[in-house]
Amino acid sequence: MFSQQKISDAENILFEKINNDELIYLKIAIDFYSRINKLSDAELWYRGQKGG
């Protein structure tokens, strides 16, 4: 699903795009962080160790 590197890459893209005045990027960011927030610290750590 998510790896630490992919989460970081996706977050960087969001920050680049969210400066755009299009509301769709804000909706995407809300969905992205909602999904990440559902992962436990242990899951995030594990995914970071395994690379995905």
TORDO-796971 format. One record per atom (N, C-alpha, C): residue number from 1; residue in one letter; chain; atom name; x, y, z. Coordinates in steps of 0.1 Angstrom, whole numbers. Example, Ala and Ser with C-alpha at 12.3 -4.5 7.8 and 13.67 -1.06 7.14 Angstrom:
REM TORDO-796971
<num:1&residuo:a&cadena:A&atomo:N&u:132&v:-57&w:78>
<num:1&residuo:a&cadena:A&atomo:CA&u:123&v:-45&w:78>
<num:1&residuo:a&cadena:A&atomo:C&u:132&v:-33&w:78>
<num:2&residuo:s&cadena:A&atomo:N&u:128&v:-22&w:71>
<num:2&residuo:s&cadena:A&atomo:CA&u:137&v:-11&w:71>
<num:2&residuo:s&cadena:A&atomo:C&u:129&v:0&w:79>
//
This chain:
REM TORDO-796971
<num:1&residuo:m&cadena:A&atomo:N&u:8&v:-12&w:0>
<num:1&residuo:m&cadena:A&atomo:CA&u:0&v:0&w:0>
<num:1&residuo:m&cadena:A&atomo:C&u:9&v:12&w:0>
<num:2&residuo:f&cadena:A&atomo:N&u:13&v:17&w:12>
<num:2&residuo:f&cadena:A&atomo:CA&u:21&v:29&w:13>
<num:2&residuo:f&cadena:A&atomo:C&u:35&v:25&w:18>
<num:3&residuo:s&cadena:A&atomo:N&u:45&v:31&w:13>
<num:3&residuo:s&cadena:A&atomo:CA&u:58&v:30&w:19>
<num:3&residuo:s&cadena:A&atomo:C&u:62&v:44&w:24>
<num:4&residuo:q&cadena:A&atomo:N&u:71&v:45&w:33>
<num:4&residuo:q&cadena:A&atomo:CA&u:76&v:58&w:38>
<num:4&residuo:q&cadena:A&atomo:C&u:80&v:67&w:27>
<num:5&residuo:q&cadena:A&atomo:N&u:88&v:62&w:18>
<num:5&residuo:q&cadena:A&atomo:CA&u:93&v:70&w:7>
<num:5&residuo:q&cadena:A&atomo:C&u:82&v:75&w:-2>
<num:6&residuo:k&cadena:A&atomo:N&u:73&v:66&w:-5>
<num:6&residuo:k&cadena:A&atomo:CA&u:62&v:69&w:-14>
<num:6&residuo:k&cadena:A&atomo:C&u:53&v:80&w:-7>
<num:7&residuo:i&cadena:A&atomo:N&u:51&v:78&w:6>
<num:7&residuo:i&cadena:A&atomo:CA&u:43&v:88&w:14>
<num:7&residuo:i&cadena:A&atomo:C&u:50&v:102&w:13>
<num:8&residuo:s&cadena:A&atomo:N&u:62&v:102&w:15>
<num:8&residuo:s&cadena:A&atomo:CA&u:70&v:115&w:14>
<num:8&residuo:s&cadena:A&atomo:C&u:69&v:121&w:0>
<num:9&residuo:d&cadena:A&atomo:N&u:71&v:112&w:-10>
<num:9&residuo:d&cadena:A&atomo:CA&u:70&v:117&w:-24>
<num:9&residuo:d&cadena:A&atomo:C&u:56&v:123&w:-27>
<num:10&residuo:a&cadena:A&atomo:N&u:46&v:115&w:-23>
<num:10&residuo:a&cadena:A&atomo:CA&u:33&v:120&w:-25>
<num:10&residuo:a&cadena:A&atomo:C&u:30&v:133&w:-18>
<num:11&residuo:e&cadena:A&atomo:N&u:35&v:134&w:-6>
<num:11&residuo:e&cadena:A&atomo:CA&u:33&v:147&w:2>
<num:11&residuo:e&cadena:A&atomo:C&u:40&v:158&w:-5>
<num:12&residuo:n&cadena:A&atomo:N&u:52&v:156&w:-11>
<num:12&residuo:n&cadena:A&atomo:CA&u:59&v:167&w:-18>
<num:12&residuo:n&cadena:A&atomo:C&u:51&v:171&w:-30>
<num:13&residuo:i&cadena:A&atomo:N&u:45&v:162&w:-37>
<num:13&residuo:i&cadena:A&atomo:CA&u:37&v:165&w:-49>
<num:13&residuo:i&cadena:A&atomo:C&u:25&v:173&w:-45>
<num:14&residuo:l&cadena:A&atomo:N&u:18&v:169&w:-34>
<num:14&residuo:l&cadena:A&atomo:CA&u:7&v:176&w:-29>
<num:14&residuo:l&cadena:A&atomo:C&u:10&v:191&w:-26>
<num:15&residuo:f&cadena:A&atomo:N&u:22&v:193&w:-19>
<num:15&residuo:f&cadena:A&atomo:CA&u:26&v:206&w:-15>
<num:15&residuo:f&cadena:A&atomo:C&u:28&v:215&w:-27>
<num:16&residuo:e&cadena:A&atomo:N&u:34&v:209&w:-38>
<num:16&residuo:e&cadena:A&atomo:CA&u:36&v:216&w:-50>
<num:16&residuo:e&cadena:A&atomo:C&u:23&v:220&w:-57>
<num:17&residuo:k&cadena:A&atomo:N&u:14&v:211&w:-57>
<num:17&residuo:k&cadena:A&atomo:CA&u:1&v:213&w:-64>
<num:17&residuo:k&cadena:A&atomo:C&u:-9&v:222&w:-56>
<num:18&residuo:i&cadena:A&atomo:N&u:-8&v:221&w:-43>
<num:18&residuo:i&cadena:A&atomo:CA&u:-18&v:227&w:-35>
<num:18&residuo:i&cadena:A&atomo:C&u:-17&v:243&w:-36>
<num:19&residuo:n&cadena:A&atomo:N&u:-6&v:247&w:-40>
<num:19&residuo:n&cadena:A&atomo:CA&u:-4&v:262&w:-42>
<num:19&residuo:n&cadena:A&atomo:C&u:-12&v:267&w:-53>
<num:20&residuo:n&cadena:A&atomo:N&u:-16&v:257&w:-62>
<num:20&residuo:n&cadena:A&atomo:CA&u:-25&v:260&w:-73>
<num:20&residuo:n&cadena:A&atomo:C&u:-39&v:264&w:-67>
<num:21&residuo:d&cadena:A&atomo:N&u:-46&v:272&w:-73>
<num:21&residuo:d&cadena:A&atomo:CA&u:-59&v:276&w:-67>
<num:21&residuo:d&cadena:A&atomo:C&u:-71&v:267&w:-70>
<num:22&residuo:e&cadena:A&atomo:N&u:-67&v:255&w:-75>
<num:22&residuo:e&cadena:A&atomo:CA&u:-78&v:245&w:-78>
<num:22&residuo:e&cadena:A&atomo:C&u:-82&v:237&w:-65>
<num:23&residuo:l&cadena:A&atomo:N&u:-94&v:237&w:-63>
<num:23&residuo:l&cadena:A&atomo:CA&u:-100&v:230&w:-51>
<num:23&residuo:l&cadena:A&atomo:C&u:-98&v:215&w:-51>
<num:24&residuo:i&cadena:A&atomo:N&u:-96&v:209&w:-63>
<num:24&residuo:i&cadena:A&atomo:CA&u:-95&v:195&w:-63>
<num:24&residuo:i&cadena:A&atomo:C&u:-82&v:190&w:-56>
<num:25&residuo:y&cadena:A&atomo:N&u:-72&v:198&w:-56>
<num:25&residuo:y&cadena:A&atomo:CA&u:-59&v:194&w:-48>
<num:25&residuo:y&cadena:A&atomo:C&u:-62&v:194&w:-33>
<num:26&residuo:l&cadena:A&atomo:N&u:-70&v:203&w:-29>
<num:26&residuo:l&cadena:A&atomo:CA&u:-73&v:203&w:-14>
<num:26&residuo:l&cadena:A&atomo:C&u:-81&v:191&w:-11>
<num:27&residuo:k&cadena:A&atomo:N&u:-90&v:187&w:-19>
<num:27&residuo:k&cadena:A&atomo:CA&u:-98&v:175&w:-17>
<num:27&residuo:k&cadena:A&atomo:C&u:-89&v:162&w:-17>
<num:28&residuo:i&cadena:A&atomo:N&u:-80&v:162&w:-26>
<num:28&residuo:i&cadena:A&atomo:CA&u:-70&v:151&w:-27>
<num:28&residuo:i&cadena:A&atomo:C&u:-62&v:150&w:-14>
<num:29&residuo:a&cadena:A&atomo:N&u:-57&v:162&w:-10>
<num:29&residuo:a&cadena:A&atomo:CA&u:-49&v:162&w:2>
<num:29&residuo:a&cadena:A&atomo:C&u:-57&v:157&w:15>
<num:30&residuo:i&cadena:A&atomo:N&u:-69&v:161&w:16>
<num:30&residuo:i&cadena:A&atomo:CA&u:-78&v:157&w:27>
<num:30&residuo:i&cadena:A&atomo:C&u:-79&v:141&w:26>
<num:31&residuo:d&cadena:A&atomo:N&u:-81&v:136&w:15>
<num:31&residuo:d&cadena:A&atomo:CA&u:-83&v:121&w:13>
<num:31&residuo:d&cadena:A&atomo:C&u:-69&v:114&w:17>
<num:32&residuo:f&cadena:A&atomo:N&u:-59&v:120&w:11>
<num:32&residuo:f&cadena:A&atomo:CA&u:-45&v:114&w:14>
<num:32&residuo:f&cadena:A&atomo:C&u:-42&v:114&w:29>
<num:33&residuo:y&cadena:A&atomo:N&u:-44&v:125&w:36>
<num:33&residuo:y&cadena:A&atomo:CA&u:-41&v:125&w:50>
<num:33&residuo:y&cadena:A&atomo:C&u:-50&v:117&w:58>
<num:34&residuo:s&cadena:A&atomo:N&u:-63&v:116&w:54>
<num:34&residuo:s&cadena:A&atomo:CA&u:-72&v:107&w:60>
<num:34&residuo:s&cadena:A&atomo:C&u:-68&v:93&w:60>
<num:35&residuo:r&cadena:A&atomo:N&u:-63&v:88&w:48>
<num:35&residuo:r&cadena:A&atomo:CA&u:-58&v:74&w:47>
<num:35&residuo:r&cadena:A&atomo:C&u:-46&v:72&w:55>
<num:36&residuo:i&cadena:A&atomo:N&u:-36&v:81&w:55>
<num:36&residuo:i&cadena:A&atomo:CA&u:-24&v:80&w:62>
<num:36&residuo:i&cadena:A&atomo:C&u:-27&v:80&w:77>
<num:37&residuo:n&cadena:A&atomo:N&u:-36&v:88&w:82>
<num:37&residuo:n&cadena:A&atomo:CA&u:-40&v:89&w:96>
<num:37&residuo:n&cadena:A&atomo:C&u:-46&v:75&w:101>
<num:38&residuo:k&cadena:A&atomo:N&u:-51&v:67&w:92>
<num:38&residuo:k&cadena:A&atomo:CA&u:-57&v:54&w:97>
<num:38&residuo:k&cadena:A&atomo:C&u:-46&v:44&w:100>
<num:39&residuo:l&cadena:A&atomo:N&u:-34&v:46&w:95>
<num:39&residuo:l&cadena:A&atomo:CA&u:-23&v:37&w:97>
<num:39&residuo:l&cadena:A&atomo:C&u:-17&v:39&w:111>
<num:40&residuo:s&cadena:A&atomo:N&u:-15&v:29&w:118>
<num:40&residuo:s&cadena:A&atomo:CA&u:-8&v:30&w:132>
<num:40&residuo:s&cadena:A&atomo:C&u:6&v:34&w:130>
<num:41&residuo:d&cadena:A&atomo:N&u:12&v:39&w:141>
<num:41&residuo:d&cadena:A&atomo:CA&u:27&v:41&w:141>
<num:41&residuo:d&cadena:A&atomo:C&u:34&v:29&w:137>
<num:42&residuo:a&cadena:A&atomo:N&u:30&v:18&w:143>
<num:42&residuo:a&cadena:A&atomo:CA&u:37&v:5&w:140>
<num:42&residuo:a&cadena:A&atomo:C&u:36&v:2&w:125>
<num:43&residuo:e&cadena:A&atomo:N&u:25&v:4&w:119>
<num:43&residuo:e&cadena:A&atomo:CA&u:23&v:1&w:104>
<num:43&residuo:e&cadena:A&atomo:C&u:32&v:10&w:96>
<num:44&residuo:l&cadena:A&atomo:N&u:33&v:23&w:100>
<num:44&residuo:l&cadena:A&atomo:CA&u:41&v:32&w:93>
<num:44&residuo:l&cadena:A&atomo:C&u:56&v:28&w:94>
<num:45&residuo:w&cadena:A&atomo:N&u:60&v:25&w:106>
<num:45&residuo:w&cadena:A&atomo:CA&u:74&v:21&w:109>
<num:45&residuo:w&cadena:A&atomo:C&u:77&v:8&w:101>
<num:46&residuo:y&cadena:A&atomo:N&u:68&v:-2&w:101>
<num:46&residuo:y&cadena:A&atomo:CA&u:70&v:-14&w:94>
<num:46&residuo:y&cadena:A&atomo:C&u:72&v:-12&w:79>
<num:47&residuo:r&cadena:A&atomo:N&u:63&v:-4&w:73>
<num:47&residuo:r&cadena:A&atomo:CA&u:64&v:0&w:59>
<num:47&residuo:r&cadena:A&atomo:C&u:77&v:7&w:56>
<num:48&residuo:g&cadena:A&atomo:N&u:81&v:15&w:65>
<num:48&residuo:g&cadena:A&atomo:CA&u:94&v:22&w:63>
<num:48&residuo:g&cadena:A&atomo:C&u:105&v:13&w:63>
<num:49&residuo:q&cadena:A&atomo:N&u:105&v:3&w:71>
<num:49&residuo:q&cadena:A&atomo:CA&u:116&v:-7&w:72>
<num:49&residuo:q&cadena:A&atomo:C&u:116&v:-16&w:60>
<num:50&residuo:k&cadena:A&atomo:N&u:104&v:-20&w:55>
<num:50&residuo:k&cadena:A&atomo:CA&u:103&v:-29&w:44>
<num:50&residuo:k&cadena:A&atomo:C&u:103&v:-22&w:31>
<num:51&residuo:g&cadena:A&atomo:N&u:102&v:-9&w:31>
<num:51&residuo:g&cadena:A&atomo:CA&u:102&v:-1&w:18>
<num:51&residuo:g&cadena:A&atomo:C&u:89&v:-3&w:10>
<num:52&residuo:g&cadena:A&atomo:N&u:78&v:-7&w:17>
<num:52&residuo:g&cadena:A&atomo:CA&u:66&v:-8&w:10>
<num:52&residuo:g&cadena:A&atomo:C&u:57&v:-17&w:15>
//
